[in-house]
Amino acid sequence: MARYNIIFKCSVKRDLRRISSQDIPAILQRIDALAEEPRPVTCKKLSSKEVFRVRQGNYRIIYEIFDNTLVVLVVAVANRSTVYRRQ
């Protein structure tokens, strides 16, 4: 299987600044794993749009998949209590 390119939306940089430094390595590792398998067993498709989410502890990673160009666009990373309000 081909490896997908990971692209971050500009707002994700701000999202990561709000997260504790202890949790960031695990989140980035989870995002990097999306390059190999963008639809892991643990992902869920959100009903509102053509976006997916994976869990990493108390945080959620929201992303879109573009199969024709092999791109995963990370849209948001935030605590589970607030991430869905911004979508």
N, C-alpha and C positions, 0 to 999 in steps of 0.2 A: 504494500500500500504506500502511496506517495505521502510525503510529509507536508503538512499544511504550514503556511506562514502565519505567524501570530502578529496581529496589528492591534494596537491599543487606541481607543478613542481618547481624545485630549483630556476629557474629564476623569479618566481612570487615574491619572497622575495625582489629582487632588484626592480621589478616593483612597489611594494607598497612603497618603500622608496622614489620614485620619485613623489609620489602623496601627495597632501597637507593633513595635519592631519585632516582637517575638513571633507574631503570626505571619509576617510578610514572607519569610522563606517558604513556608508550607503552601501559601497561596500561589506564589510564583512557580513552585514546583508543580502544582495542580494545573496551572495555566500552560506550562511547558508540556505537560502530558497531553493536552488537547491537540498539539501539533501532530502527534502520532495517531491518536484516536479521538476525533472531534465529537463522536457520539458514544461515550462510554455507557456502560450499563446503568451507572448511577445518575446520568443526566435526565432532565425532564424538559419537555417542550412546553413553553408557556403558551397559554391559550390566546393571549391577547395579540401576539404578533408572531412572526416567524423567528423567535429567539429561543435559546435554550439556557438552562442553568445547571450548575453543579455546586455541590456543597463542599465547604472546607471549614469544618468546625462550626462556629457561629456565623460564618460569612458565606455569602453567595456570590458566585461569579456568573454574570449574565453575558451571553455572547451570541453572535450570529455566525452562521456557517455559509460560505460561498463555495460550493463544490466545483463550479465551472472554472474558478481561478485558484482553487486550493488555498483559501484564506479563511482564517478564523478571526473575527473582529470582536475584541473584548469591549463590551459596552459599559459595564459597571461592575464594581467590586465594593460591597458594603455589608454591614451587619444585616442579618436576616430580618430584623424588625423594621428596617428603613429602605431596603433595596427595591422593593416592589412599588413603593409610592412614587418613585421618580420615573418609572417606565411609561 
